[in-house]
Amino acid sequence: MVSSISHIALIVRDPSRTAELFASVLGAQVIADLPDDNGHPQSCAKLGGVWFVLRQGAGPSCRNGDHIALEVSRDELVACADKLATSDVEHFMAREDSALYFMDYDNHVFELDAGGSLDDMLAVRT
């Protein structure tokens, strides 16, 4: 059985730049410029206990609804929105300002959710 998520790998054009975005906006722990076993550029960023492995390559070419949702407090959501407002990263608020969506430099979509956990939302609906 699965005990936890080990890591999530994302293909990005510039692993260091994306890692810096995760650090500056989300407070990620970052290990930048850590080549993989074959010498290919990659960086790692830890968010909420999960490592994101950022490997160099061509990212997704379009938006398709896929996204990674991260649970945050309302204060953290507002702080991240303020940080994104001073960056060149596309972002917008949704769901009565309880969710913030942004794209990294390679079209990966992230949701910061301050509306409660998915477990809580599903419990209400079932």
C-alpha positions in Angstrom: 0.0 0.0 0.0 1.0 3.6 -0.5 2.2 5.3 2.7 2.8 8.8 1.2 3.8 10.7 -1.9 7.6 10.4 -2.3 8.0 13.2 -4.8 6.4 15.0 -7.8 8.5 15.5 -10.9 7.8 18.5 -13.2 9.6 19.2 -16.5 10.6 22.8 -16.7 12.8 24.9 -18.9 14.9 26.4 -16.1 14.9 24.3 -12.9 16.7 26.9 -10.8 14.3 29.7 -11.8 11.3 27.6 -11.0 12.8 26.6 -7.7 13.4 30.2 -6.8 9.7 31.0 -7.6 8.7 28.2 -5.2 11.1 29.6 -2.5 10.1 33.2 -2.9 6.3 32.8 -3.2 5.7 29.6 -1.3 8.6 29.4 1.2 9.9 26.1 -0.2 13.1 24.5 1.0 15.2 24.5 -2.2 18.2 22.5 -3.3 19.1 24.2 -6.6 21.4 23.1 -9.4 21.5 19.4 -8.4 22.2 17.4 -11.6 20.5 14.0 -11.9 22.5 10.8 -12.3 23.0 11.5 -16.0 24.2 15.1 -15.4 21.0 16.7 -16.6 20.1 19.9 -14.8 17.5 19.7 -12.0 16.6 21.4 -8.8 14.5 20.2 -5.9 11.9 22.1 -3.8 10.1 20.8 -0.7 6.6 22.0 -0.1 4.3 20.7 2.7 6.6 17.7 3.2 6.6 16.7 -0.5 9.6 17.1 -2.7 9.1 18.5 -6.2 11.9 17.4 -8.6 12.2 20.1 -11.3 13.9 18.5 -14.3 15.0 20.5 -17.3 13.0 20.0 -20.5 10.0 21.4 -22.4 7.1 21.9 -20.0 3.4 21.4 -21.0 2.4 23.3 -24.1 -1.1 24.2 -23.1 -3.5 24.4 -20.1 -5.7 21.4 -19.8 -7.2 21.6 -16.2 -4.4 19.6 -14.6 -3.1 21.4 -11.5 -1.5 20.8 -8.1 -3.5 22.1 -5.2 -1.7 23.1 -2.0 -3.6 23.8 1.3 -2.7 27.1 2.9 -4.2 29.4 5.6 -6.1 32.6 4.6 -3.1 34.7 5.8 -0.7 32.6 3.7 -3.0 33.0 0.7 -3.0 36.8 1.0 0.8 36.9 1.5 1.3 34.7 -1.6 -1.1 36.9 -3.6 0.9 40.0 -2.6 4.2 38.4 -3.6 2.8 37.3 -7.0 1.4 40.8 -7.6 5.0 42.1 -7.8 6.2 39.3 -10.1 5.8 38.4 -13.7 3.8 35.3 -12.9 0.2 35.1 -14.2 -2.3 34.5 -11.3 -5.9 35.1 -10.3 -8.2 34.7 -7.3 -11.2 32.4 -7.4 -14.0 30.9 -5.3 -14.8 34.1 -3.5 -11.1 34.7 -2.9 -10.5 31.4 -1.1 -8.3 30.1 -3.8 -5.4 31.5 -5.7 -4.3 30.1 -9.0 -0.9 30.7 -10.7 1.2 29.2 -13.4 4.9 28.7 -13.3 7.1 29.7 -16.2 6.2 26.5 -18.0 2.4 26.4 -17.8 2.2 24.1 -14.7 -0.9 25.3 -12.8 -0.9 25.6 -9.0 -3.9 26.3 -6.7 -3.4 27.7 -3.2 -6.5 26.7 -1.4 -7.6 28.4 1.9 -11.1 27.1 1.7 -10.5 24.0 3.8 -9.2 20.6 3.1 -10.6 18.4 0.4 -11.4 15.8 3.1 -13.6 18.4 4.8 -15.3 19.4 1.6 -16.0 15.8 0.6 -17.4 15.0 4.1 -20.0 17.8 3.6 -21.0 16.5 0.2 -21.3 12.8 1.0 
